[in-house]
Amino acid sequence: MSAERDKLADFAERLLARLDAVLPAPPPPTNWSASTAFRWRRGGALGGPGWLEPVRHIHRIRLADLRRVDAQIRKVEQNTRQFVEGRPANNVLLTGARGTGKSSIVKGLLNKYARQELRLIEVDKRELVDLPAITELVAERPERFLLYCDDLSFEAAEPGYKTLKAALDGSIATASDNLLIYATSNRRHLMPEYMQENLETKYVGDEVHPGEAVEEKISLSERFGIWVSFYPFDQDEYLEIATHWLKTFGCSEKNAKAAREEALQWALLRGSRSGRVAHQFARDWSGRNAAAKRS
């Protein structure tokens, strides 16, 4: 009997060793003092618990570096100021033309209000199904958290869509008072819209009744308390932004003016006069000319 027990115990130990190799490891504890920004990481293929990973190198853009979006900055900053001061505030959806400063405003707000305990949690849309776990993790913390989803858009069947919709407004469990959702998107309603859906619209006398598909798509975006719209820049606005970045990279006023023609050609080749394109041009031009001066 003793030999049988030893054999059984040895088998059990080997079985447990195999299970340890397969089962997900426990998540590391969050080092809240390591950074002011975090990324949510999922727990692997077997669905282990996720964790918050500190961001070591944060984008240090300032709100003062953003041009021609003053009205948008004021609106989002006012809401953020209310939030960090413990007053009521809304979830925010920033939508519109690409490269116009939507995500840069969110990063700039973090840099400005980090000393007032503002923190940022970046979440990929595929990880939005973990929103309840994130909310639970930060609920008892003294900091104020912006849950940030960049370039957000959904197809109808994606799982994160329903989770986000419930988290914004609809679930019986409310989000904690120290967490808001800030999302950026090029789509106003976050989902693709098709001509066929417009054909579902009904007209009863003078009243218009949108089809169910249209209502479903609008129902997500309208759960954000604040909408902020961004628009393409015209030529003068684009050149102003490019000039600002050239000066930021050390170019003189004279050199910045001399670069205007190249800035326009750069935008023409890229097919866009966005702030992002202006920043990319300024980095390229100042880098090339700095190298020429050194040689």
C-alpha positions in Angstrom: 0.0 0.0 0.0 2.9 2.4 0.8 4.3 1.9 -2.7 0.9 2.6 -4.2 0.6 5.8 -2.2 4.0 6.9 -3.2 3.3 6.2 -6.9 0.0 8.1 -6.7 1.7 11.1 -4.9 4.4 11.2 -7.6 1.7 11.1 -10.3 -0.2 14.0 -8.7 3.0 16.1 -8.4 3.8 15.6 -12.1 0.2 16.4 -13.0 0.3 19.6 -10.9 3.6 20.6 -12.5 2.0 20.3 -16.0 -1.0 22.3 -14.9 1.3 25.1 -13.6 3.0 25.3 -17.0 -0.4 25.6 -18.8 -2.5 27.8 -16.5 -2.0 31.6 -16.7 0.3 33.2 -14.2 -1.2 35.6 -11.7 -1.1 39.2 -12.9 1.7 41.4 -11.5 0.6 44.0 -9.0 0.1 47.5 -10.4 3.0 49.8 -9.6 0.9 53.0 -9.3 4.0 55.2 -8.7 5.9 54.1 -11.8 4.0 56.3 -14.3 1.1 58.6 -14.9 -0.1 56.5 -17.8 -0.8 52.8 -18.1 -1.8 50.2 -20.8 -4.3 47.4 -20.1 -2.8 44.0 -20.9 -5.0 41.0 -21.3 -4.2 37.7 -19.6 -3.2 35.5 -22.6 -4.9 32.9 -24.6 -6.5 31.0 -21.7 -8.3 34.1 -20.4 -6.2 34.9 -17.4 -6.8 38.1 -15.4 -5.5 41.3 -17.1 -3.2 43.9 -15.5 -2.1 47.5 -15.9 1.4 48.0 -17.3 3.1 51.4 -16.6 4.1 53.4 -19.7 7.8 54.2 -19.3 8.1 56.9 -22.0 5.1 59.2 -22.2 4.4 61.5 -25.1 5.1 64.9 -23.6 3.1 67.1 -26.0 1.7 70.3 -24.5 -1.7 71.8 -25.2 0.1 75.1 -26.1 1.7 73.2 -29.1 -1.7 72.5 -30.7 -2.8 75.2 -33.2 -6.3 76.0 -34.6 -8.2 73.8 -32.2 -8.6 76.3 -29.4 -12.3 75.8 -29.1 -12.0 72.1 -28.9 -9.3 72.3 -26.3 -11.4 74.6 -24.1 -14.4 72.3 -24.2 -12.4 69.1 -23.3 -10.2 70.9 -20.8 -13.2 72.4 -18.9 -14.7 68.9 -18.6 -11.4 67.5 -17.5 -10.9 70.2 -14.9 -14.3 69.5 -13.4 -13.3 65.8 -13.2 -10.0 66.3 -11.5 -11.6 68.7 -9.0 -14.2 66.1 -8.1 -17.1 67.8 -9.7 -19.6 66.1 -12.1 -18.1 65.6 -15.6 -19.0 63.7 -18.8 -17.5 61.0 -21.0 -16.1 62.6 -24.1 -16.1 61.5 -27.8 -13.7 63.4 -30.1 -14.5 62.9 -33.8 -13.6 64.2 -37.2 -10.8 64.7 -39.6 -7.7 62.7 -39.2 -4.5 64.3 -37.9 -6.2 67.3 -36.4 -5.2 66.8 -32.8 -7.8 64.6 -31.2 -5.4 62.2 -29.5 -2.9 65.0 -28.9 -5.4 66.9 -26.8 -5.9 63.8 -24.5 -2.1 63.4 -24.1 -1.7 67.1 -23.5 -4.4 67.0 -20.7 -2.5 64.2 -19.0 0.7 66.2 -19.0 -1.0 69.3 -17.7 -3.0 67.7 -14.9 -0.8 64.8 -13.8 0.2 66.8 -10.7 -3.5 66.9 -9.8 -3.6 63.1 -9.8 -4.9 62.7 -13.3 -4.0 59.3 -14.8 -4.5 57.8 -18.2 -5.3 54.1 -19.0 -5.0 53.2 -22.7 -7.2 50.4 -23.8 -7.4 48.8 -27.2 -10.9 48.3 -28.5 -10.4 44.5 -28.4 -9.9 44.8 -24.7 -13.0 46.8 -23.9 -14.6 43.5 -22.8 -12.5 43.9 -19.7 -14.0 47.3 -18.7 -15.7 45.9 -15.6 -12.4 44.5 -14.4 -10.6 47.8 -15.0 -13.3 49.7 -13.2 -13.1 47.4 -10.2 -9.3 47.7 -10.2 -9.3 51.5 -9.9 -12.5 52.1 -8.0 -10.8 52.5 -4.6 -7.8 54.5 -5.8 -7.5 58.2 -4.9 -6.4 59.2 -8.5 -8.7 60.3 -11.3 -8.5 58.1 -14.3 -9.2 58.7 -18.0 -9.8 55.5 -19.9 -8.5 56.3 -23.3 -9.6 54.6 -26.5 -7.8 55.9 -29.6 -9.2 55.6 -33.2 -12.2 53.8 -32.0 -14.7 52.1 -34.4 -16.7 49.0 -34.4 -18.3 46.4 -36.6 -21.7 45.3 -35.4 -20.6 41.9 -34.1 -17.5 43.0 -32.1 -17.8 42.0 -28.4 -16.4 45.3 -27.0 -19.2 47.2 -28.6 -21.9 45.9 -26.1 -19.5 46.2 -23.2 -18.7 49.9 -23.9 -22.4 50.7 -24.5 -23.3 49.2 -21.1 -20.4 50.9 -19.4 -21.3 54.4 -20.7 -24.9 54.2 -19.7 -27.2 51.2 -19.4 -25.6 48.7 -17.1 -27.1 48.2 -13.6 -23.6 48.7 -12.3 -22.4 52.3 -12.7 -18.8 53.2 -13.4 -16.8 54.5 -10.4 -16.7 58.3 -9.8 -12.9 58.4 -10.5 -13.1 57.0 -14.1 -14.2 58.7 -17.3 -14.0 57.4 -20.9 -12.4 59.6 -23.6 -12.5 58.1 -27.1 -11.3 59.4 -30.5 -12.7 58.3 -33.8 -12.9 59.4 -37.4 -16.5 58.1 -37.4 -19.1 60.3 -35.7 -21.2 57.2 -34.7 -18.3 54.8 -34.3 -19.7 52.3 -36.7 -19.9 52.0 -40.5 -23.0 53.4 -42.1 -24.6 52.0 -45.2 -27.0 53.3 -47.8 -29.3 50.4 -47.3 -29.9 51.5 -43.7 -31.3 54.8 -44.8 -33.9 53.0 -46.8 -35.4 51.7 -43.6 -36.4 55.2 -42.6 -40.2 55.7 -42.4 -42.2 58.8 -43.0 -45.5 59.2 -41.2 -47.0 62.4 -42.3 -44.4 65.1 -41.5 -42.6 62.9 -39.0 -39.4 61.0 -39.8 -38.8 57.6 -38.1 -35.2 56.3 -38.5 -34.8 52.6 -39.1 -33.7 50.3 -36.3 -30.2 49.8 -37.7 -29.7 53.6 -37.7 -31.1 53.9 -34.2 -28.7 51.2 -32.9 -25.6 53.0 -34.3 -26.6 56.4 -33.0 -27.4 54.9 -29.5 -23.7 54.2 -28.8 -22.3 57.6 -29.7 -25.0 59.5 -28.0 -24.1 57.9 -24.6 -21.0 60.1 -24.6 -22.1 63.2 -22.7 -19.8 65.5 -24.8 -19.1 65.4 -28.5 -16.2 67.5 -29.9 -15.9 67.8 -33.6 -12.6 68.4 -35.6 -12.4 69.7 -39.2 -9.8 69.7 -41.9 -7.4 72.6 -42.0 -7.1 75.1 -44.9 -3.8 76.1 -46.4 -3.1 79.0 -44.1 -3.9 77.0 -41.0 -1.7 74.2 -42.2 1.2 76.6 -42.9 0.7 78.2 -39.4 1.0 74.8 -37.8 4.1 73.8 -39.8 5.8 77.2 -38.9 5.1 76.6 -35.2 6.7 73.1 -35.3 9.7 74.4 -37.3 10.3 77.0 -34.6 9.9 74.3 -31.9 12.6 72.3 -33.6 15.0 75.3 -33.6 14.4 77.0 -36.9 14.5 80.8 -37.2 11.6 82.9 -38.4 13.5 83.4 -41.7 14.1 79.7 -42.3 10.5 78.9 -41.4 9.2 81.3 -44.0 11.7 79.9 -46.6 10.2 76.4 -46.0 6.6 77.3 -46.8 6.8 76.2 -50.4 8.3 72.8 -49.4 5.6 72.5 -46.8 2.9 72.9 -49.4 4.5 70.4 -51.7 4.8 67.9 -48.8 1.1 68.3 -48.1 0.3 67.8 -51.7 2.2 64.6 -51.9 0.6 63.3 -48.7 -2.9 64.3 -49.9 -3.7 66.0 -46.6 -3.1 69.4 -44.8 -3.5 68.0 -41.3 -1.6 68.9 -38.2 0.0 65.5 -38.2 1.4 66.1 -41.7 2.7 69.6 -40.7 4.5 68.0 -37.7 6.0 65.3 -39.9 7.2 67.9 -42.5 8.8 70.1 -39.8 10.7 67.1 -38.3 12.0 66.2 -41.8 12.9 69.7 -42.9 14.6 70.8 -39.7 16.5 67.5 -39.5 17.8 67.8 -43.1 18.8 71.4 -42.7 20.4 70.9 -39.4 22.5 68.1 -40.9 23.5 70.4 -43.8 24.6 73.1 -41.4 26.8 70.7 -39.5 28.5 69.5 -42.6 
